[in-house]
Amino acid sequence: MSQPMYQPMSPPLSGKTALVTGGSRGIGRSIATRLAREGATVALTCNASRRGAEETVAAVERSGGSAFALHADLVDAKSIPDLFEQADREFLRRTGSDALDLLINNAGNAGWGGLMDATPDSWDEMFAVHARAPFFLVQSALSRLADGGRVVNISSALPPPAARASMPAPPASRRPGPTGVLGSAGRATPEGPGSGTA
Ligand SMILES: NC(=O)c1ccc[n+]([C@@H]2O[C@H](COP(=O)([O-])OP(=O)(O)OC[C@H]3O[C@@H](n4cnc5c(N)ncnc54)[C@H](OP(=O)(O)O)[C@@H]3O)[C@@H](O)[C@H]2O)c1
């Protein structure tokens, strides 16, 4: 009997692994579900929203993908080595390898409503999650990244809406351009960034 002319295509990220921080809701949930739909085995992290993380995992599994949730408070950079060790073990169990193909540094906290609400502690927490944690996540990822692996850092160049509302608009020549990968992204839902509310 002759061979078929074509083989069914496997999803583009089949056999790949991804770690998505802040996958319990919002943009991180959308990224995690999309990567899983493309075939990746996805580790997603949460802090306060454990139930949200479980919902993301359930959504992935309903569509036939593979994901698991890990807890880490990224204000504490010391949680990062343990996070990776847990991810290593689960990737190895699920895929036979603990190599990492994609690190998506997405977790972010809103910080404060406006300049007058900021405190030294909230300032420290915001920078811990948005700047310090991605730095040490990359440090831990380096020895695990597969050939052709990728790190994606998501951030924001804009202050929160309440702060924006109270700020005078700078002249056009001094307005900053987007510096984050999703610098102009809208709110996200499990269906995709930019629609509905997170
Ligand atoms: N939405 C936008 O319009 C927009 C625009 C530009 C850039 N961004 C950037 O895109 C990223 C995602 O935004 P989003 O709107 O999807 O945010 P979001 O809905 O507020 O979700 C934030 C995620 O980060 C996690 N997170 C917060 N604090 C954490 C901590 N201490 N330790 C670990 N995880 C923590 C949350 O986990 P838990 O809920 O489990 O704590 C949650 O999964 C952020 O980096 C943000 O700056 C967003």
The ligand as an SDF file (V2000), in Angstrom:
LIG
                    3D

 48 52  0  0  0  0  0  0  0  0999 V2000
   -3.0200   45.0640   31.3910 N   0  0  0  0  0  0  0  0  0  0  0  0
   -2.4140   46.0500   30.7680 C   0  0  0  0  0  0  0  0  0  0  0  0
   -3.0350   46.9830   30.2490 O   0  0  0  0  0  0  0  0  0  0  0  0
   -0.9060   46.0700   30.6620 C   0  0  0  0  0  0  0  0  0  0  0  0
   -0.2980   47.0180   29.8330 C   0  0  0  0  0  0  0  0  0  0  0  0
    1.0920   47.0240   29.7100 C   0  0  0  0  0  0  0  0  0  0  0  0
    1.8570   46.0990   30.4100 C   0  0  0  0  0  0  0  0  0  0  0  0
    1.2430   45.2050   31.2310 N   0  0  0  0  0  0  0  0  0  0  0  0
    2.0870   44.2630   31.9480 C   0  0  0  0  0  0  0  0  0  0  0  0
    1.6700   42.9370   31.6280 O   0  0  0  0  0  0  0  0  0  0  0  0
    1.8520   42.1030   32.7500 C   0  0  0  0  0  0  0  0  0  0  0  0
    0.5350   41.4090   33.0890 C   0  0  0  0  0  0  0  0  0  0  0  0
   -0.4670   42.4050   33.3010 O   0  0  0  0  0  0  0  0  0  0  0  0
   -1.9700   42.0010   33.6550 P   0  0  0  0  0  0  0  0  0  0  0  0
   -2.8050   43.1800   33.3800 O   0  0  0  0  0  0  0  0  0  0  0  0
   -2.3090   40.6870   33.0450 O   0  0  0  0  0  0  0  0  0  0  0  0
   -1.8440   41.8530   35.2530 O   0  0  0  0  0  0  0  0  0  0  0  0
   -2.8930   41.2180   36.2890 P   0  0  0  0  0  0  0  0  0  0  0  0
   -4.1560   40.8190   35.6520 O   0  0  0  0  0  0  0  0  0  0  0  0
   -2.9110   42.1690   37.4400 O   0  0  0  0  0  0  0  0  0  0  0  0
   -2.1220   39.8780   36.7240 O   0  0  0  0  0  0  0  0  0  0  0  0
   -0.9000   40.0050   37.3810 C   0  0  0  0  0  0  0  0  0  0  0  0
   -0.2800   38.6450   37.5320 C   0  0  0  0  0  0  0  0  0  0  0  0
    0.9650   38.8240   38.2210 O   0  0  0  0  0  0  0  0  0  0  0  0
    0.9560   38.0070   39.3810 C   0  0  0  0  0  0  0  0  0  0  0  0
    1.6310   38.6360   40.5220 N   0  0  0  0  0  0  0  0  0  0  0  0
    1.3650   39.8430   41.0820 C   0  0  0  0  0  0  0  0  0  0  0  0
    2.1280   40.0150   42.1720 N   0  0  0  0  0  0  0  0  0  0  0  0
    2.8770   38.8820   42.2980 C   0  0  0  0  0  0  0  0  0  0  0  0
    3.8500   38.4470   43.2350 C   0  0  0  0  0  0  0  0  0  0  0  0
    4.1990   39.1840   44.3150 N   0  0  0  0  0  0  0  0  0  0  0  0
    4.4210   37.2320   43.0790 N   0  0  0  0  0  0  0  0  0  0  0  0
    4.0600   36.4540   42.0140 C   0  0  0  0  0  0  0  0  0  0  0  0
    3.1480   36.7990   41.1060 N   0  0  0  0  0  0  0  0  0  0  0  0
    2.5570   38.0130   41.2470 C   0  0  0  0  0  0  0  0  0  0  0  0
   -0.5060   37.7850   39.7270 C   0  0  0  0  0  0  0  0  0  0  0  0
   -0.5890   36.5870   40.4670 O   0  0  0  0  0  0  0  0  0  0  0  0
   -1.6570   36.3600   41.6780 P   0  0  0  0  0  0  0  0  0  0  0  0
   -2.9440   36.9860   41.2330 O   0  0  0  0  0  0  0  0  0  0  0  0
   -1.6870   34.8900   41.8080 O   0  0  0  0  0  0  0  0  0  0  0  0
   -1.0590   37.0540   42.8800 O   0  0  0  0  0  0  0  0  0  0  0  0
   -1.1490   37.7120   38.3550 C   0  0  0  0  0  0  0  0  0  0  0  0
   -1.0760   36.4060   37.8440 O   0  0  0  0  0  0  0  0  0  0  0  0
    2.3730   42.9850   33.8980 C   0  0  0  0  0  0  0  0  0  0  0  0
    3.7710   42.8660   33.9740 O   0  0  0  0  0  0  0  0  0  0  0  0
    1.9750   44.3850   33.4720 C   0  0  0  0  0  0  0  0  0  0  0  0
    2.8390   45.3680   33.9780 O   0  0  0  0  0  0  0  0  0  0  0  0
   -0.1120   45.1670   31.3600 C   0  0  0  0  0  0  0  0  0  0  0  0
  1  2  1  0
  2  3  2  0
  2  4  1  0
  4  5  1  0
  4 48  2  0
  5  6  2  0
  6  7  1  0
  7  8  2  0
  8  9  1  0
  8 48  1  0
  9 10  1  0
  9 46  1  0
 10 11  1  0
 11 12  1  0
 11 44  1  0
 12 13  1  0
 13 14  1  0
 14 15  2  0
 14 16  1  0
 14 17  1  0
 17 18  1  0
 18 19  2  0
 18 20  1  0
 18 21  1  0
 21 22  1  0
 22 23  1  0
 23 24  1  0
 23 42  1  0
 24 25  1  0
 25 26  1  0
 25 36  1  0
 26 27  1  0
 26 35  1  0
 27 28  2  0
 28 29  1  0
 29 30  1  0
 29 35  2  0
 30 31  1  0
 30 32  2  0
 32 33  1  0
 33 34  2  0
 34 35  1  0
 36 37  1  0
 36 42  1  0
 37 38  1  0
 38 39  2  0
 38 40  1  0
 38 41  1  0
 42 43  1  0
 44 45  1  0
 44 46  1  0
 46 47  1  0
M  CHG  2   8   1  16  -1
M  END
$$$$
